[in-house]
Amino acid sequence: MSLRTQLRKILPSISVTEQEALDAGDVWLEGSIYRGKPDFDALRAVPEAKLSSEEQAFLDGPVQELMAMIDDSVIQNEKHLPDHILEFLKKERFFSLIIPKEYGGREFSPYANSTIVGTIATKSSAVAVTVMVPNSLGPGELLMHYGTKEQQAHYLPRLANGTDIPCFALTSPEAGSDAGGIPDQGIVTKGQYNGEEVLGLEVTWDKRYITLAPIATVLGLAFKVFDPQGLLGGKESLGITCALIPKSHPGVELGNRHDPMGIRFYNGTTRGEKVFIPMDFIIGGQQNIGRGWQMLVSCLGAGRGISLPALGVSTSQVALKSASEYAAVREQFGLAIGQFEGIQEKLADIAGKTYLQEAMRVLTTEGLGMGLKPSVVTAIAKYHMTETGRDVLDSAMDILAGKAIQNGPQNTLASGYVAQPIAITVEGANILTRNLMIFGQGVMRCHPYLQSMVEAIHSEEANADKTFNKILRQTVGYSVANSLRAFKLGVLPFTASSKSSLPEVQPYEKAAQRLSAKLAVYADFSLLVLGGKLKQAEMLSARLGDVMSYLYAAMASIKYYEQKVAVTDREAAAPYFHYATRYALVEAEQALHKFLDNFPAPGTRKFMRVLTMQFSHSMPQINDDLVRELATAAQLDTAFKAQLTHLVKPQAGDGHDINEQAYKAKIACLDLLGKVKKALKKREIKAGVRFYETLDNALIAKVITETEYAQLIDYNRKREKAIRVDEFDFDLNLLDENTASGTVKSVVNQ
């Protein structure tokens, strides 16, 4: 019995849905990481993302106008998204960001799309989700790539100008993560359409969690097609198929709403019972029956790589801006709370991770802008950027404390805090994304020979043994080379290479090379020892996926620092860069240790440890000095900090504006405050019960001039407003019933 025959009994074949997923995307930078040789040349060759003049004008115009219209406190206390906002989104073609200009769309880049969604999300998660869904996985994306000319000509202009509102229904009560188990079905049959008997499908479905379904005019639908009567002349089970059905079509039910954490975007159900649709409703026509899963996976990059990571980044930027400004303005025990090490530890973590988030956002959208569809990278972005957003927001909530838990127009964190689990849950729950997708797809996509080997093992071709033996020799050679390289870098770590011209970058590039070499060895031995069981060893494979993810993050951090940080800003950006890159490398190394500690074969575990010299932690650590340095930098009003929080656009009178005014006023009078504190310490003046009384005493004692007094009084007024929270002059009836607009009545902000 040949080795191929023996392996055939052990290794499972690749399922149809798995094969379609593997065929649908591209391999990018993650391929070089998996193979032990991170390609920094390819990284640096990626074209730098920049907004076009048209994209910048849209951000400066309609987006800014939209931001001024949004009062999230009002939205969250109403039942629906306000009609005037929905109409504005239609009029300004916010739903057409990805639609080609020839159909009336804006045809913006992935980077611009991400920037627009992220900017809106800093003000309102509900509005951001409403904008992102038509520009993500859905009818527009599917029509552009797979629709017939007639479908494109009819629907794309209507989607672009808001005449049609789309939704896409994939998730069923019985099938969420297991999309291949969709119970919804369409039976090939003949029926009546427009007074004629035509060939079509009798479709029955029950879907939930469908964003925009309650207001959609056209329904994208995924279901399985069966042909029991053989009307199409082939097999009975034809596979997952996507169709586009007008809401007005007889039998379509769009209506009942869900309530996603109280965030007021439209989300709900759709159902249909034996609804007859003609073949023309199938996206791409009858020829695309059974291609639905391939179509969906191919288009998932928009949602996973653009929209959802943008929500995570916006959360982080809001957290950084809010926490740093509050830490600088809020005083306790006579000191700004940002000077306390407990606060500094949280603030530095927020700042470093926000830098890492922005770097990953930029790099991922740059890759998508090149026309690539790297499904592993977009899964990395979706999982880690939404999870990091949640982590960062938790830290900001801790710093703002009581201010963060009182709802009202001045609260900059509450809406994001409530909405963040939504981004973590949709487009593939994060547990699934981490444990099954990142390394599960990565191992098949990124290994140079594995997919071909599995195909050869299960091949029925006459020369299958010969093909398998050739691939096996190549695989052995590849694994031996990996082992030799990892051993060399383990024994002689200084031999790792770096091509960066910046001395501060070089150690990190070398560290990434060493970690990647170890990853390649561990992946090889996992396949050798565990084989098909690796698929079920989710905790082990997830850790290898974490190594890939964090090395991708480290590469993003390096590229951002080299290309996006102006030379004049390098000094200000350095603490952010060092913290972010060290964090990514330390997490990657920690994942390697956890993998080794839990590898089920003791002998192999010891051999891998010796082969890669993985006995201790060798990555540069985040020490207390770096924490203090970054926490201090995060409280400074620098151009780089503004760059890192650029998605946040304060509007007159909103929470961000109130905080920013107090913060900038304090930065402008630090010397004067120092003068007053020095006089207090020398007992030249007495402290008042309120700070303005202290200032009165300082003026009388001529410690400060009248001009300086006026400046300090202005700062104190802004400070008091910033540290207060919204309070209401009625019993938790937050909407003013006497005004048509339903404006929230806040005592503080009146």
Residue pairs with C-beta under 8 A, 6 or more apart in sequence:
2 465
3 468
3 472
4 456
4 457
4 464
4 465
4 468
4 469
7 457
7 531
8 457
8 458
10 531
10 532
11 454
11 457
11 458
11 531
11 532
12 532
12 535
13 454
13 458
14 22
14 444
14 451
14 454
14 455
14 458
15 180
16 180
16 239
16 293
17 179
17 180
17 240
17 293
18 444
20 293
20 294
20 297
21 293
21 297
21 375
21 441
22 441
22 444
22 445
22 451
23 294
24 294
24 297
24 298
24 373
24 375
25 297
25 298
25 301
25 373
25 374
25 375
25 376
25 445
26 372
26 373
26 374
26 375
27 374
27 376
27 445
27 446
28 367
28 372
28 374
28 376
28 377
29 38
29 39
29 42
29 43
29 367
29 374
29 377
29 552
29 555
30 374
30 376
30 377
30 380
30 442
30 445
30 446
30 548
30 552
31 445
31 446
32 38
32 39
32 42
32 516
33 446
33 516
33 519
33 548
33 551
33 552
33 555
34 442
34 443
34 446
34 447
34 519
34 520
34 523
34 548
35 446
35 447
35 448
35 482
35 520
36 482
36 485
36 486
36 516
36 517
36 518
36 519
36 520
36 521
37 485
37 513
37 516
37 517
38 512
38 513
38 516
38 551
38 555
40 498
40 499
40 500
40 509
40 555
40 558
41 499
43 555
43 558
43 559
44 499
44 559
44 562
44 563
46 363
46 366
46 367
46 370
46 559
47 366
47 369
47 370
48 366
48 563
48 564
49 109
49 111
49 362
49 365
49 366
49 369
50 111
51 59
51 109
51 111
51 112
51 115
52 109
52 112
54 106
54 108
55 108
55 109
55 112
55 115
58 106
58 108
58 112
58 116
59 112
59 115
59 116
59 119
62 88
62 92
62 94
63 116
63 119
63 120
64 649
65 88
65 92
66 85
66 88
66 89
66 92
66 94
66 120
66 127
67 119
67 120
67 123
67 649
67 651
68 651
68 652
69 84
69 85
69 88
70 85
70 120
70 123
70 124
70 127
71 409
71 743
71 744
72 123
72 124
72 125
72 126
72 409
72 415
73 407
73 408
73 409
73 734
73 744
74 82
74 735
74 741
74 742
74 743
74 744
75 81
75 82
75 124
75 126
75 127
75 264
76 126
76 262
76 263
76 264
76 407
76 415
77 734
77 735
77 742
77 744
78 264
78 735
78 742
79 264
80 264
80 266
81 126
81 127
81 130
81 264
81 265
81 266
85 127
86 130
86 215
89 95
89 127
89 130
89 131
89 162
90 161
90 162
91 162
93 104
93 105
93 106
93 160
93 161
93 162
94 116
94 131
95 131
95 134
95 135
95 140
95 159
95 160
95 162
95 165
95 166
96 104
96 105
96 106
96 134
96 135
96 140
96 159
96 160
96 161
97 105
97 106
97 107
97 108
97 112
97 113
97 116
97 131
97 135
98 105
98 107
98 108
98 113
98 135
98 140
98 141
98 144
98 302
99 105
99 106
99 107
99 140
99 144
99 156
99 159
99 160
100 107
100 144
100 156
101 107
103 152
103 153
103 156
103 157
103 160
104 156
104 157
104 160
104 161
105 156
105 159
105 160
106 160
108 116
109 365
109 369
110 302
110 305
110 306
110 365
110 368
110 369
111 362
111 365
111 366
111 369
113 135
113 302
113 306
113 307
113 310
113 365
114 306
114 307
114 309
114 310
114 313
114 361
114 365
115 310
115 647
116 131
117 128
117 131
117 132
117 135
117 306
117 307
117 310
117 311
117 314
118 128
118 310
118 311
118 313
118 314
118 317
118 361
118 647
119 314
119 647
119 649
120 127
120 128
120 131
121 128
121 310
121 311
121 314
121 315
121 416
121 647
122 314
122 317
122 318
122 647
122 648
122 649
122 656
123 649
123 651
123 654
124 415
125 263
125 265
125 311
125 415
125 416
125 418
125 419
125 422
126 263
126 264
126 265
126 419
127 265
128 310
128 311
128 314
129 211
129 263
129 265
129 419
129 422
130 212
130 265
130 266
132 303
132 306
132 307
132 310
132 311
133 167
133 211
133 212
133 307
134 140
134 159
134 165
134 166
134 212
135 302
135 306
135 307
136 302
136 303
136 306
136 307
136 427
137 168
137 296
137 299
137 300
137 302
137 303
137 427
138 166
138 167
138 168
138 220
139 155
139 159
139 166
139 167
139 168
139 218
139 220
139 244
139 283
140 156
140 159
140 166
141 299
141 302
142 168
142 220
142 242
142 244
142 283
142 295
142 296
142 299
143 151
143 152
143 155
143 156
143 159
143 244
143 283
144 152
144 156
145 295
145 298
145 299
146 242
146 283
146 284
146 288
146 291
146 295
147 155
147 156
147 244
147 283
147 284
148 284
148 285
150 280
151 244
151 283
151 284
155 164
155 218
155 244
157 163
158 164
159 166
159 218
163 217
164 217
164 218
165 212
165 215
165 216
165 217
165 218
166 212
166 216
166 217
166 218
166 219
166 220
167 210
167 211
167 212
167 213
167 216
167 218
167 219
167 220
167 254
167 270
168 210
168 219
168 220
168 221
168 222
169 205
169 207
169 210
169 213
169 219
169 220
169 221
169 222
169 270
170 179
170 182
170 207
170 222
170 296
171 207
171 208
171 209
171 210
172 182
172 183
172 184
172 205
172 206
172 207
172 208
173 206
173 208
174 181
174 183
175 181
175 182
175 183
176 429
177 428
177 429
177 432
179 222
179 240
179 293
179 296
180 240
180 293
182 222
182 223
182 224
182 240
183 206
184 203
184 204
184 205
184 206
184 207
184 221
184 222
184 223
184 224
185 203
185 204
185 205
185 223
185 224
185 225
185 226
186 201
186 202
186 203
186 204
186 223
186 224
186 225
186 226
186 241
186 243
186 277
187 201
187 202
187 203
187 225
187 226
187 227
187 228
188 199
188 200
188 201
188 225
188 226
188 227
188 228
188 229
188 231
188 232
188 238
189 199
189 200
189 201
189 202
189 229
189 231
189 276
190 197
190 198
190 199
190 200
190 231
191 197
191 198
191 200
191 202
191 276
191 278
192 198
192 276
193 200
193 276
193 277
193 278
198 278
198 279
199 231
199 278
199 279
199 286
200 276
200 277
200 278
200 279
200 281
201 225
201 243
201 276
201 277
201 279
201 281
201 282
202 274
202 275
202 276
203 221
203 223
203 243
203 272
203 274
203 275
203 276
203 277
204 272
204 273
204 274
204 275
205 221
205 223
205 270
205 271
205 272
206 269
206 271
207 213
207 221
207 269
207 270
207 271
208 258
208 268
208 269
209 258
209 267
209 426
210 267
210 268
210 269
210 270
211 265
211 266
211 267
211 426
212 265
212 266
212 267
213 219
213 254
213 255
213 266
213 267
213 268
213 269
213 270
214 254
214 255
214 256
214 257
214 266
214 267
214 268
215 266
216 247
216 254
217 246
217 247
217 248
218 244
218 245
218 246
218 247
219 244
219 245
219 246
219 247
219 252
219 254
219 270
220 242
220 243
220 244
220 283
221 242
221 243
221 244
221 245
221 270
222 240
222 241
222 242
222 292
222 296
223 240
223 241
223 243
223 292
224 237
224 238
224 239
224 240
224 241
225 238
225 239
225 240
225 241
225 289
225 290
226 236
226 237
226 238
227 234
227 235
227 236
227 238
228 236
230 236
232 238
232 286
232 289
238 289
238 290
239 289
239 290
239 291
239 292
239 293
240 290
240 292
240 293
240 296
241 282
241 288
241 289
241 290
241 291
241 292
242 282
242 283
242 288
242 292
242 295
242 296
243 277
243 281
243 282
243 283
244 281
244 282
244 283
245 252
245 275
245 277
245 281
246 252
247 254
249 275
249 277
250 275
251 272
251 273
251 274
251 275
251 276
252 270
252 272
252 275
253 269
253 270
253 271
253 272
254 268
254 269
254 270
255 268
255 269
256 268
256 269
257 266
257 267
257 268
257 269
258 267
258 268
258 269
260 267
260 422
261 418
261 419
261 421
261 422
262 418
263 415
263 418
263 419
263 422
279 285
279 286
282 288
282 289
283 295
284 291
284 295
288 295
297 375
298 373
300 375
300 378
300 427
301 368
301 373
301 374
301 375
301 378
302 368
303 382
303 427
304 375
304 378
304 379
304 381
304 382
304 427
304 428
305 364
305 365
305 367
305 368
305 374
305 377
305 378
305 381
305 382
306 364
306 365
306 368
308 381
308 382
308 385
308 386
308 423
308 426
308 427
309 357
309 360
309 361
309 364
309 381
309 382
309 385
309 386
310 361
311 386
311 389
311 419
311 420
311 423
312 357
312 385
312 386
312 387
312 388
312 389
312 390
312 420
312 423
313 354
313 357
313 358
313 361
313 385
313 389
313 647
314 389
314 416
314 647
315 389
315 390
315 392
315 393
315 416
315 420
316 350
316 353
316 354
316 357
316 358
316 388
316 389
316 392
316 393
317 354
317 357
317 358
317 644
317 645
317 646
317 647
317 648
318 393
318 396
318 412
318 413
318 416
318 647
318 648
318 656
319 350
319 354
319 392
319 393
319 395
319 396
319 413
319 416
320 350
320 351
320 354
320 392
320 396
320 634
320 641
320 644
320 645
321 412
321 645
321 648
321 656
321 659
321 660
322 396
322 400
322 412
322 413
322 655
322 656
322 659
323 346
323 347
323 350
323 395
323 396
323 399
323 400
324 338
324 347
324 350
324 351
324 634
324 635
324 641
324 663
325 659
325 660
325 662
325 663
325 722
326 337
326 399
326 400
326 403
326 659
326 722
326 723
327 336
327 337
327 338
327 343
327 347
327 399
327 635
328 336
328 338
328 635
328 663
328 666
328 667
329 336
329 659
329 662
329 663
329 666
329 719
329 722
329 723
330 336
330 337
330 723
331 337
332 340
334 677
336 635
337 343
337 399
338 344
338 347
338 631
338 635
341 624
341 627
341 628
343 399
343 631
344 627
344 628
344 631
344 632
345 627
345 631
346 395
346 396
346 398
346 399
347 395
347 399
347 630
347 631
347 634
347 635
348 579
348 626
348 627
348 628
348 630
348 631
348 634
349 392
349 395
350 392
350 395
350 396
350 399
350 634
351 575
351 576
351 579
351 630
351 631
351 633
351 634
351 644
352 576
352 579
352 580
352 583
352 622
352 630
353 388
353 391
353 392
353 580
353 583
354 392
354 576
354 644
354 645
355 557
355 560
355 573
355 576
355 577
355 579
355 580
355 644
356 388
356 553
356 556
356 557
356 580
356 583
356 584
357 385
357 388
357 389
357 392
358 560
358 644
359 553
359 556
359 557
359 559
359 560
359 561
359 564
359 580
360 381
360 384
360 385
360 552
360 553
360 556
361 381
361 385
362 556
362 559
362 560
362 564
363 555
363 556
363 559
363 560
364 377
364 378
364 381
364 556
367 374
367 377
368 374
368 378
375 441
375 445
376 437
376 438
376 441
376 442
376 445
376 446
376 548
377 552
379 428
379 433
379 437
379 438
379 441
380 438
380 548
380 549
380 552
380 553
382 427
382 428
382 430
382 433
383 430
383 433
383 434
383 438
383 549
384 549
384 550
384 553
386 420
386 423
386 424
386 430
387 424
387 430
389 420
389 423
390 420
390 421
390 424
393 413
393 416
393 417
393 420
396 404
396 413
397 404
397 405
397 413
397 417
400 413
402 725
403 411
403 723
403 725
404 411
404 413
404 414
404 417
405 414
406 725
406 726
407 414
407 726
407 734
408 725
408 726
408 727
408 728
408 744
408 746
408 748
408 749
409 653
409 654
409 655
409 726
409 744
409 746
409 749
410 654
410 655
410 658
410 724
410 725
410 726
410 746
410 748
410 749
411 655
411 725
411 726
412 655
412 656
412 659
424 430
428 437
434 542
434 545
434 546
435 538
435 539
435 541
435 542
435 545
436 538
436 541
438 542
438 545
438 546
438 548
438 549
439 541
439 542
439 544
439 545
439 548
440 535
440 541
440 545
442 545
442 548
443 450
443 523
443 527
443 534
443 541
443 544
444 450
444 451
444 454
445 451
447 523
447 527
448 474
448 478
449 471
449 474
449 475
449 478
450 475
450 527
452 471
453 468
453 471
453 472
453 475
456 464
456 467
456 468
456 471
457 468
459 467
459 468
461 467
478 524
479 524
479 528
482 517
482 520
482 521
482 524
483 521
483 524
483 611
485 517
485 520
486 517
486 518
486 520
486 521
486 611
486 612
487 611
487 612
487 613
488 495
489 495
489 496
489 513
489 514
489 517
490 514
490 518
490 611
490 612
490 613
490 614
491 613
493 510
493 514
493 618
494 510
496 509
496 510
496 511
496 513
496 514
497 509
497 510
497 513
498 505
498 506
498 507
498 509
498 510
498 513
499 509
500 506
500 509
500 558
500 562
502 561
502 562
504 574
504 577
504 578
505 558
505 561
505 562
507 620
508 554
508 557
508 558
508 581
508 582
508 585
508 620
509 558
511 554
511 585
511 618
511 619
511 620
512 551
512 554
512 555
512 585
514 618
515 547
515 551
515 585
515 588
515 589
515 592
515 619
516 551
517 612
518 592
518 612
518 614
519 544
519 547
519 548
519 551
519 592
521 608
521 611
521 612
522 544
522 592
522 595
522 596
522 608
522 612
523 544
525 604
525 607
525 608
526 534
526 537
526 540
526 541
526 544
526 599
527 534
529 601
529 604
530 537
530 540
530 600
534 540
534 541
535 541
537 600
539 598
540 595
540 598
540 599
543 591
543 592
543 594
543 595
543 598
544 591
544 595
546 587
546 588
546 591
547 588
547 591
547 592
547 595
550 584
550 585
550 587
550 588
550 591
551 584
551 585
551 588
553 580
553 584
554 581
554 584
554 585
554 588
557 577
557 580
557 581
557 584
558 581
560 577
561 570
561 573
561 577
564 643
565 573
565 577
565 640
566 639
569 638
569 639
569 640
569 643
572 633
572 636
572 638
572 639
572 640
572 641
573 640
575 626
575 629
575 630
575 633
576 630
576 633
576 640
576 644
578 626
578 630
579 622
579 626
579 627
579 630
582 619
582 620
582 621
582 622
582 626
583 622
585 619
585 620
586 617
586 619
586 620
586 621
586 622
588 619
589 617
589 618
589 619
590 617
592 614
593 614
593 617
596 605
596 608
596 609
596 614
599 605
599 608
608 614
609 615
633 641
634 641
636 667
637 663
637 664
637 667
648 656
649 656
650 656
650 657
650 660
651 657
653 749
658 718
658 721
658 722
659 722
661 718
661 722
662 715
662 718
662 719
662 721
662 722
662 723
663 722
665 714
665 715
665 718
665 719
666 673
666 715
666 719
668 711
668 715
669 708
669 711
669 712
669 715
672 704
672 708
672 711
672 712
673 712
675 703
675 704
675 708
676 685
676 694
676 695
676 698
676 703
676 704
676 712
679 685
679 698
679 701
679 703
680 687
680 694
684 701
684 703
685 694
685 697
685 698
685 701
685 703
686 694
686 697
687 693
687 694
687 697
688 694
688 695
688 696
688 697
691 716
691 719
692 713
692 716
695 704
695 709
695 712
695 713
695 716
698 704
698 709
699 706
699 709
704 712
721 748
724 748
725 748
726 744
726 746
726 747
726 748
726 749
727 746
727 747
727 748
728 734
728 744
728 745
728 746
728 747
729 745
729 747
730 745
734 744
734 745
735 742
735 743
735 744
736 742
736 743
736 744
736 745
